[in-house]
Amino acid sequence: MKKTQTEVVRQPDGELTLRHTVEIKVPAGTSMLDAETAMQAALMEAGASLVEEFIHASDADGKPLVHEGQVMTAKSEKEPLVVECTFAAVTIYRSAYQSSRGGKCYYPLDRKLNLVGSATPKFARSMGYKSAHFPSEKVCQDLEENHGRRVSAHFVQAVSALLGVIAQEEQPAPDTGLLPAPEEVACVGVGVDGATLRITLAPESPHDDGAGTRPDRRKGRRWDWRVAMVGTISLYDKKGEKLGTIYTGCAPPEHSGDGKEDFWFLMERDLAVIKARYPKAFYVGIADGARDFVSWLTKNTDRLVLDFYHATGYLSGAAPAMVASGPGHKKRAEQWLTQGLFGESCGKKSGD
């Protein structure tokens, strides 16, 4: 493979032309797999070079600027930054600005690039999509095997967490223009639930003091259990037909705690929009009976309902004590439960 330099041409209007020639020599007898692998490596290298030049061309020109009301000047030496992009990890050098009083530096390029941690937006979006379908270890395997990119599981987790924060901050309230007319909605069902998930913590995590966490198979890593929250606001007409559902969720944070505060904020915000549009609707809360869920639903709905599966779980536990003992006891317990749930005859004799 012949290496060439990337050429950058800047137009007066700011438009950039990035040019990079790729030339690959394929020896006679090379298999298709090996040829494709070589082509991929060459294209990845060219892509990294293009990204690096684009980033450098996007940096500030070094002239004084005003930031947050302060005049700042560029430091004599540029500072390095490692950027993880779709093609490779590239090290760039960007201008650092500081006021005459000193203090924290300002990097115009960092803001302009819209980095997610140290990942470019495109690479972050790719990892976010994969993380929504696979655990971080599988994401790393996929990136290395199919894209020629090698990153750590912790990096994937960190970028995914940042994407979650961004999505949560930008999550809009329900658009009333897309909701049914007020006279169409007779009942609103509000459901909340939580799931305990195992979260792997990096050894350098400032929030991991080792308390309550357990060792992971990977050296130096630990894992802990955290709570993810989900909620629904469903709209029903007078016949009980569902007209639509608004979904809300919050992933568990890396730091200790369960992140419920953020979830309740989003649910109350969305529910406030719904109540303002449907003030005459009847609001029903549904949950699994958890104390904090019941407390929140009591304040925000007209009636509470225990969800079907948890209710049947309690009935299943009570069934053996509700029928006569002796031969056929198990069958009679099942019949009693069936009658309670579906109104069918249990076959129990009077006096049992």
DRENDO-1510 file (C-alpha; in Angstrom, 1 decimal, always signed):
<recs>
REC; n; res; u; v; w
REC; 1; MET; +0.0; +0.0; +0.0 .
REC; 2; LYS; +1.3; +3.4; -1.0 .
REC; 3; LYS; +0.8; +6.1; +1.6 .
REC; 4; THR; -0.2; +9.6; +0.4 .
REC; 5; GLN; -0.7; +12.9; +2.2 .
REC; 6; THR; -4.2; +14.4; +2.6 .
REC; 7; GLU; -4.7; +17.6; +0.7 .
REC; 8; VAL; -6.9; +20.3; +2.2 .
REC; 9; VAL; -8.3; +23.2; +0.0 .
REC; 10; ARG; -10.2; +26.0; +1.8 .
REC; 11; GLN; -12.6; +28.1; -0.3 .
REC; 12; PRO; -13.2; +31.8; +0.5 .
REC; 13; ASP; -16.7; +31.0; +1.8 .
REC; 14; GLY; -15.3; +28.4; +4.3 .
REC; 15; GLU; -16.0; +25.3; +2.2 .
REC; 16; LEU; -13.3; +22.6; +2.6 .
REC; 17; THR; -12.2; +20.1; +0.0 .
REC; 18; LEU; -10.4; +17.1; +1.5 .
REC; 19; ARG; -8.5; +14.9; -0.9 .
REC; 20; HIS; -6.7; +11.6; -0.2 .
REC; 21; THR; -5.6; +9.1; -2.8 .
REC; 22; VAL; -5.5; +5.4; -1.8 .
REC; 23; GLU; -3.4; +2.9; -3.7 .
REC; 24; ILE; -3.2; -0.8; -2.8 .
REC; 25; LYS; -1.0; -3.5; -4.3 .
REC; 26; VAL; -2.6; -6.9; -4.2 .
REC; 27; PRO; +0.0; -9.7; -4.8 .
REC; 28; ALA; -1.0; -12.5; -7.3 .
REC; 29; GLY; -2.9; -15.3; -5.7 .
REC; 30; THR; -4.3; -13.2; -2.9 .
REC; 31; SER; -7.6; -14.4; -1.6 .
REC; 32; MET; -10.7; -12.3; -1.7 .
REC; 33; LEU; -10.9; -12.2; +2.1 .
REC; 34; ASP; -7.3; -11.0; +2.4 .
REC; 35; ALA; -7.8; -8.4; -0.4 .
REC; 36; GLU; -10.9; -7.1; +1.3 .
REC; 37; THR; -9.1; -6.9; +4.6 .
REC; 38; ALA; -6.3; -5.0; +3.1 .
REC; 39; MET; -8.7; -2.6; +1.4 .
REC; 40; GLN; -10.6; -2.0; +4.6 .
REC; 41; ALA; -7.3; -1.2; +6.5 .
REC; 42; ALA; -6.3; +1.2; +3.7 .
REC; 43; LEU; -9.7; +3.0; +3.7 .
REC; 44; MET; -9.7; +3.2; +7.5 .
REC; 45; GLU; -6.3; +4.8; +7.5 .
REC; 46; ALA; -7.4; +7.2; +4.8 .
REC; 47; GLY; -10.5; +8.0; +6.7 .
REC; 48; ALA; -8.6; +8.7; +9.9 .
REC; 49; SER; -6.3; +11.1; +8.0 .
REC; 50; LEU; -9.3; +12.9; +6.5 .
REC; 51; VAL; -10.9; +13.3; +9.9 .
REC; 52; GLU; -7.6; +14.6; +11.4 .
REC; 53; GLU; -7.2; +17.2; +8.8 .
REC; 54; PHE; -10.8; +18.3; +9.0 .
REC; 55; ILE; -10.5; +18.7; +12.7 .
REC; 56; HIS; -7.3; +20.8; +12.4 .
REC; 57; ALA; -8.9; +22.9; +9.7 .
REC; 58; SER; -11.9; +23.6; +12.0 .
REC; 59; ASP; -9.8; +24.9; +14.9 .
REC; 60; ALA; -9.8; +28.6; +15.9 .
REC; 61; ASP; -7.4; +30.8; +14.0 .
REC; 62; GLY; -5.5; +31.9; +17.2 .
REC; 63; LYS; -6.8; +35.5; +17.2 .
REC; 64; PRO; -8.2; +36.9; +20.5 .
REC; 65; LEU; -11.9; +36.1; +21.1 .
REC; 66; VAL; -14.6; +36.8; +23.7 .
REC; 67; HIS; -16.0; +33.9; +25.8 .
REC; 68; GLU; -18.6; +34.4; +28.5 .
REC; 69; GLY; -17.9; +38.1; +28.6 .
REC; 70; GLN; -14.1; +37.7; +28.9 .
REC; 71; VAL; -11.5; +38.5; +26.3 .
REC; 72; MET; -9.3; +35.5; +25.8 .
REC; 73; THR; -6.0; +35.0; +24.0 .
REC; 74; ALA; -4.5; +31.8; +22.6 .
REC; 75; LYS; -1.6; +30.1; +24.5 .
REC; 76; SER; +1.6; +29.8; +22.6 .
REC; 77; GLU; +1.5; +26.0; +22.5 .
REC; 78; LYS; -1.4; +24.0; +21.3 .
REC; 79; GLU; -2.6; +21.2; +23.6 .
REC; 80; PRO; -3.2; +17.5; +22.5 .
REC; 81; LEU; -6.5; +15.7; +22.4 .
REC; 82; VAL; -7.2; +12.1; +21.5 .
REC; 83; VAL; -10.4; +11.8; +19.4 .
REC; 84; GLU; -12.0; +8.4; +18.8 .
REC; 85; CYS; -13.6; +8.5; +15.3 .
REC; 86; THR; -15.2; +5.8; +13.1 .
REC; 87; PHE; -11.8; +5.0; +11.5 .
REC; 88; ALA; -9.3; +5.2; +14.3 .
REC; 89; ALA; -8.1; +7.1; +17.4 .
REC; 90; VAL; -6.4; +10.3; +16.1 .
REC; 91; THR; -4.4; +12.7; +18.2 .
REC; 92; ILE; -5.0; +16.3; +17.3 .
REC; 93; TYR; -3.5; +19.6; +18.7 .
REC; 94; ARG; -6.0; +22.4; +19.3 .
REC; 95; SER; -5.8; +26.0; +20.5 .
REC; 96; ALA; -6.2; +26.7; +24.2 .
REC; 97; TYR; -7.5; +30.1; +25.2 .
REC; 98; GLN; -7.2; +31.8; +28.5 .
REC; 99; SER; -8.0; +35.2; +30.0 .
REC; 100; SER; -5.3; +37.5; +31.3 .
REC; 101; ARG; -6.3; +36.5; +34.8 .
REC; 102; GLY; -5.5; +32.9; +34.2 .
REC; 103; GLY; -8.0; +30.3; +35.3 .
REC; 104; LYS; -9.7; +27.6; +33.3 .
REC; 105; CYS; -8.8; +27.2; +29.6 .
REC; 106; TYR; -11.3; +27.4; +26.8 .
REC; 107; TYR; -11.0; +25.2; +23.8 .
REC; 108; PRO; -13.2; +26.5; +20.9 .
REC; 109; LEU; -12.6; +23.3; +18.9 .
REC; 110; ASP; -14.0; +21.0; +21.6 .
REC; 111; ARG; -17.3; +22.8; +21.5 .
REC; 112; LYS; -17.4; +23.0; +17.7 .
REC; 113; LEU; -16.8; +19.2; +17.3 .
REC; 114; ASN; -19.8; +18.2; +19.6 .
REC; 115; LEU; -17.8; +15.3; +21.0 .
REC; 116; VAL; -19.5; +12.8; +23.1 .
REC; 117; GLY; -16.7; +12.3; +25.7 .
REC; 118; SER; -13.8; +11.7; +23.3 .
REC; 119; ALA; -15.9; +10.1; +20.6 .
REC; 120; THR; -17.0; +11.9; +17.4 .
REC; 121; PRO; -20.8; +12.2; +16.9 .
REC; 122; LYS; -20.9; +9.6; +14.2 .
REC; 123; PHE; -18.8; +7.0; +16.1 .
REC; 124; ALA; -20.9; +7.7; +19.3 .
REC; 125; ARG; -24.1; +7.2; +17.4 .
REC; 126; SER; -22.8; +3.8; +16.1 .
REC; 127; MET; -21.9; +2.6; +19.5 .
REC; 128; GLY; -25.1; +3.8; +21.0 .
REC; 129; TYR; -27.1; +1.9; +18.4 .
REC; 130; LYS; -25.1; -1.3; +19.0 .
REC; 131; SER; -25.3; -0.8; +22.8 .
REC; 132; ALA; -29.1; -0.7; +22.6 .
REC; 133; HIS; -29.1; -4.3; +21.2 .
REC; 134; PHE; -26.0; -5.9; +22.8 .
REC; 135; PRO; -23.9; -5.8; +26.0 .
REC; 136; SER; -20.8; -3.7; +25.9 .
REC; 137; GLU; -18.5; -6.8; +25.4 .
REC; 138; LYS; -20.4; -7.8; +22.3 .
REC; 139; VAL; -20.3; -4.3; +21.0 .
REC; 140; CYS; -16.5; -4.4; +21.3 .
REC; 141; GLN; -16.3; -7.7; +19.5 .
REC; 142; ASP; -18.6; -6.4; +16.7 .
REC; 143; LEU; -16.5; -3.2; +16.3 .
REC; 144; GLU; -13.3; -5.1; +16.1 .
REC; 145; GLU; -14.5; -7.9; +13.8 .
REC; 146; ASN; -16.7; -6.0; +11.4 .
REC; 147; HIS; -15.3; -2.4; +11.5 .
REC; 148; GLY; -11.7; -2.8; +12.4 .
REC; 149; ARG; -12.0; -0.7; +15.5 .
REC; 150; ARG; -10.7; -1.8; +18.8 .
REC; 151; VAL; -12.1; +0.0; +22.0 .
REC; 152; SER; -12.6; -1.0; +25.6 .
REC; 153; ALA; -15.9; -2.1; +27.1 .
REC; 154; HIS; -15.6; +0.8; +29.6 .
REC; 155; PHE; -15.3; +3.3; +26.7 .
REC; 156; VAL; -18.5; +1.9; +25.1 .
REC; 157; GLN; -20.3; +2.1; +28.5 .
REC; 158; ALA; -19.1; +5.7; +29.1 .
REC; 159; VAL; -20.2; +6.9; +25.7 .
REC; 160; SER; -23.5; +5.1; +26.0 .
REC; 161; ALA; -24.1; +6.8; +29.4 .
REC; 162; LEU; -23.3; +10.2; +27.9 .
REC; 163; LEU; -25.7; +9.6; +25.1 .
REC; 164; GLY; -28.4; +8.7; +27.6 .
REC; 165; VAL; -27.8; +12.0; +29.5 .
REC; 166; ILE; -28.0; +13.9; +26.2 .
REC; 167; ALA; -31.2; +12.1; +25.2 .
REC; 168; GLN; -32.7; +12.8; +28.6 .
REC; 169; GLU; -31.9; +16.5; +28.6 .
REC; 170; GLU; -33.3; +16.9; +25.1 .
REC; 171; GLN; -36.3; +14.7; +25.6 .
REC; 172; PRO; -39.3; +16.9; +24.7 .
REC; 173; ALA; -42.6; +17.1; +26.5 .
REC; 174; PRO; -45.5; +15.5; +24.7 .
REC; 175; ASP; -46.6; +17.5; +21.6 .
REC; 176; THR; -50.3; +18.4; +22.2 .
REC; 177; GLY; -50.7; +18.8; +18.5 .
REC; 178; LEU; -50.2; +15.0; +18.0 .
REC; 179; LEU; -52.6; +14.0; +20.9 .
REC; 180; PRO; -56.3; +13.1; +20.5 .
REC; 181; ALA; -58.9; +15.8; +21.0 .
REC; 182; PRO; -60.0; +16.4; +24.7 .
REC; 183; GLU; -63.5; +15.0; +24.1 .
REC; 184; GLU; -62.1; +11.7; +22.8 .
REC; 185; VAL; -60.2; +10.7; +26.0 .
REC; 186; ALA; -62.2; +9.4; +28.9 .
REC; 187; CYS; -59.6; +7.6; +30.9 .
REC; 188; VAL; -55.8; +7.8; +31.3 .
REC; 189; GLY; -53.7; +4.9; +32.6 .
REC; 190; VAL; -50.4; +5.8; +34.3 .
REC; 191; GLY; -48.0; +2.9; +34.8 .
REC; 192; VAL; -44.6; +2.8; +36.5 .
REC; 193; ASP; -42.1; +0.1; +37.1 .
REC; 194; GLY; -38.4; -0.5; +37.7 .
REC; 195; ALA; -35.9; -3.2; +36.9 .
REC; 196; THR; -32.7; -4.0; +38.7 .
REC; 197; LEU; -29.8; -4.3; +36.2 .
REC; 198; ARG; -26.2; -5.4; +36.7 .
REC; 199; ILE; -23.8; -2.5; +35.8 .
REC; 200; THR; -20.1; -3.0; +35.3 .
REC; 201; LEU; -17.9; -0.3; +36.9 .
REC; 202; ALA; -14.5; +0.6; +35.6 .
REC; 203; PRO; -11.7; +0.3; +38.2 .
REC; 204; GLU; -10.9; +4.0; +37.8 .
REC; 205; SER; -14.5; +5.1; +38.4 .
REC; 206; PRO; -14.5; +7.9; +41.0 .
REC; 207; HIS; -17.9; +6.6; +42.3 .
REC; 208; ASP; -16.7; +3.0; +42.9 .
REC; 209; ASP; -15.4; +2.8; +46.4 .
REC; 210; GLY; -15.8; -1.0; +46.4 .
REC; 211; ALA; -18.6; -0.9; +49.0 .
REC; 212; GLY; -21.4; -3.2; +48.0 .
REC; 213; THR; -19.8; -4.1; +44.7 .
REC; 214; ARG; -18.5; -7.5; +43.6 .
REC; 215; PRO; -15.5; -8.4; +41.5 .
REC; 216; ASP; -15.9; -8.9; +37.7 .
REC; 217; ARG; -14.1; -11.5; +35.8 .
REC; 218; ARG; -12.1; -8.8; +34.0 .
REC; 219; LYS; -9.1; -7.7; +36.1 .
REC; 220; GLY; -9.7; -4.6; +38.1 .
REC; 221; ARG; -13.4; -4.2; +37.3 .
REC; 222; ARG; -16.3; -4.5; +39.6 .
REC; 223; TRP; -20.1; -4.7; +39.2 .
REC; 224; ASP; -23.1; -3.5; +41.1 .
REC; 225; TRP; -26.9; -3.6; +40.9 .
REC; 226; ARG; -28.7; -0.4; +39.8 .
REC; 227; VAL; -32.3; +0.4; +39.1 .
REC; 228; ALA; -33.6; +1.5; +35.6 .
REC; 229; MET; -37.1; +3.1; +35.5 .
REC; 230; VAL; -39.9; +3.0; +32.9 .
REC; 231; GLY; -43.3; +4.6; +32.7 .
REC; 232; THR; -46.3; +4.8; +30.5 .
REC; 233; ILE; -49.2; +7.2; +30.0 .
REC; 234; SER; -52.0; +5.5; +28.0 .
REC; 235; LEU; -55.0; +7.3; +26.6 .
REC; 236; TYR; -58.4; +5.4; +26.4 .
REC; 237; ASP; -61.8; +6.4; +24.9 .
REC; 238; LYS; -65.2; +5.8; +26.5 .
REC; 239; LYS; -65.3; +2.2; +25.1 .
REC; 240; GLY; -62.0; +1.3; +26.7 .
REC; 241; GLU; -60.1; +1.3; +23.4 .
REC; 242; LYS; -56.5; +2.5; +23.6 .
REC; 243; LEU; -55.8; +5.6; +21.6 .
REC; 244; GLY; -52.1; +5.8; +22.2 .
REC; 245; THR; -49.3; +5.6; +24.7 .
REC; 246; ILE; -46.5; +7.9; +25.8 .
REC; 247; TYR; -43.3; +6.1; +27.0 .
REC; 248; THR; -40.7; +7.4; +29.4 .
REC; 249; GLY; -37.6; +5.8; +30.8 .
REC; 250; CYS; -34.3; +6.4; +32.6 .
REC; 251; ALA; -31.3; +4.2; +32.5 .
REC; 252; PRO; -29.4; +3.5; +35.8 .
REC; 253; PRO; -26.6; +5.9; +36.4 .
REC; 254; GLU; -23.0; +4.9; +36.9 .
REC; 255; HIS; -22.8; +6.6; +40.3 .
REC; 256; SER; -24.5; +5.1; +43.3 .
REC; 257; GLY; -28.2; +5.4; +43.5 .
REC; 258; ASP; -31.1; +4.5; +41.2 .
REC; 259; GLY; -31.8; +7.7; +39.3 .
REC; 260; LYS; -35.4; +7.8; +40.3 .
REC; 261; GLU; -35.4; +11.5; +40.9 .
REC; 262; ASP; -34.8; +12.2; +37.2 .
REC; 263; PHE; -37.5; +9.7; +36.2 .
REC; 264; TRP; -40.1; +11.2; +38.5 .
REC; 265; PHE; -39.3; +14.7; +37.1 .
REC; 266; LEU; -39.9; +13.5; +33.5 .
REC; 267; MET; -43.1; +11.6; +34.4 .
REC; 268; GLU; -44.6; +14.6; +36.3 .
REC; 269; ARG; -43.7; +16.9; +33.5 .
REC; 270; ASP; -45.4; +14.6; +30.9 .
REC; 271; LEU; -48.4; +14.0; +33.1 .
REC; 272; ALA; -48.8; +17.7; +33.7 .
REC; 273; VAL; -49.2; +18.2; +29.9 .
REC; 274; ILE; -51.7; +15.4; +29.7 .
REC; 275; LYS; -53.8; +16.7; +32.7 .
REC; 276; ALA; -53.9; +20.2; +31.2 .
REC; 277; ARG; -55.3; +18.7; +28.0 .
REC; 278; TYR; -57.6; +16.2; +29.6 .
REC; 279; PRO; -58.8; +17.7; +32.9 .
REC; 280; LYS; -62.1; +15.7; +32.9 .
REC; 281; ALA; -60.5; +12.3; +32.3 .
REC; 282; PHE; -60.4; +9.6; +35.0 .
REC; 283; TYR; -56.8; +8.8; +36.0 .
REC; 284; VAL; -55.9; +5.2; +37.0 .
REC; 285; GLY; -52.5; +4.3; +38.3 .
REC; 286; ILE; -51.1; +0.8; +37.9 .
REC; 287; ALA; -47.9; -0.7; +39.5 .
REC; 288; ASP; -46.6; -3.7; +41.2 .
REC; 289; GLY; -47.3; -2.5; +44.7 .
REC; 290; ALA; -43.8; -1.1; +45.5 .
REC; 291; ARG; -44.1; +1.5; +48.3 .
REC; 292; ASP; -42.5; +4.5; +46.4 .
REC; 293; PHE; -44.6; +3.7; +43.3 .
REC; 294; VAL; -47.8; +3.6; +45.3 .
REC; 295; SER; -46.9; +6.9; +47.0 .
REC; 296; TRP; -46.3; +8.7; +43.7 .
REC; 297; LEU; -49.4; +7.3; +42.0 .
REC; 298; THR; -51.6; +8.1; +45.0 .
REC; 299; LYS; -50.7; +11.8; +44.5 .
REC; 300; ASN; -51.1; +11.8; +40.8 .
REC; 301; THR; -54.1; +9.5; +40.0 .
REC; 302; ASP; -57.7; +8.9; +41.1 .
REC; 303; ARG; -57.5; +5.2; +41.6 .
REC; 304; LEU; -54.8; +2.6; +42.0 .
REC; 305; VAL; -54.7; -0.9; +40.4 .
REC; 306; LEU; -52.3; -3.7; +41.2 .
REC; 307; ASP; -51.1; -5.2; +38.0 .
REC; 308; PHE; -52.5; -8.6; +36.9 .
REC; 309; TYR; -49.3; -10.7; +37.3 .
REC; 310; HIS; -48.5; -9.5; +40.8 .
REC; 311; ALA; -52.1; -9.9; +41.9 .
REC; 312; THR; -52.2; -13.5; +40.6 .
REC; 313; GLY; -48.9; -14.1; +42.3 .
REC; 314; TYR; -50.5; -13.3; +45.7 .
REC; 315; LEU; -53.6; -15.4; +44.8 .
REC; 316; SER; -51.4; -18.3; +43.9 .
REC; 317; GLY; -49.8; -18.2; +47.3 .
REC; 318; ALA; -53.2; -18.1; +49.0 .
REC; 319; ALA; -54.8; -20.9; +46.9 .
REC; 320; PRO; -53.5; -23.9; +48.9 .
REC; 321; ALA; -54.9; -22.6; +52.1 .
REC; 322; MET; -58.4; -21.9; +50.6 .
REC; 323; VAL; -59.3; -25.5; +49.7 .
REC; 324; ALA; -59.6; -28.7; +51.6 .
REC; 325; SER; -56.5; -30.8; +52.2 .
REC; 326; GLY; -56.1; -34.4; +51.3 .
REC; 327; PRO; -56.0; -36.2; +48.0 .
REC; 328; GLY; -56.5; -33.9; +45.0 .
REC; 329; HIS; -55.4; -30.8; +47.0 .
REC; 330; LYS; -53.2; -29.4; +44.3 .
REC; 331; LYS; -55.9; -29.8; +41.6 .
REC; 332; ARG; -58.5; -28.1; +43.9 .
REC; 333; ALA; -56.1; -25.2; +44.6 .
REC; 334; GLU; -55.6; -24.7; +40.8 .
REC; 335; GLN; -59.4; -24.8; +40.3 .
REC; 336; TRP; -59.9; -22.3; +43.0 .
REC; 337; LEU; -57.4; -19.9; +41.5 .
REC; 338; THR; -59.0; -20.4; +38.0 .
REC; 339; GLN; -62.4; -19.5; +39.4 .
REC; 340; GLY; -61.1; -16.4; +41.1 .
REC; 341; LEU; -59.4; -15.2; +38.0 .
REC; 342; PHE; -61.8; -16.2; +35.3 .
REC; 343; GLY; -65.1; -17.1; +37.1 .
REC; 344; GLU; -65.0; -20.8; +36.2 .
REC; 345; SER; -66.3; -23.4; +38.5 .
REC; 346; CYS; -63.7; -24.8; +40.8 .
REC; 347; GLY; -65.6; -28.0; +41.6 .
REC; 348; LYS; -65.2; -27.4; +45.3 .
REC; 349; LYS; -68.0; -28.9; +47.4 .
REC; 350; SER; -69.9; -26.8; +49.9 .
REC; 351; GLY; -68.5; -27.3; +53.3 .
REC; 352; ASP; -64.9; -27.9; +52.2 .
</recs>
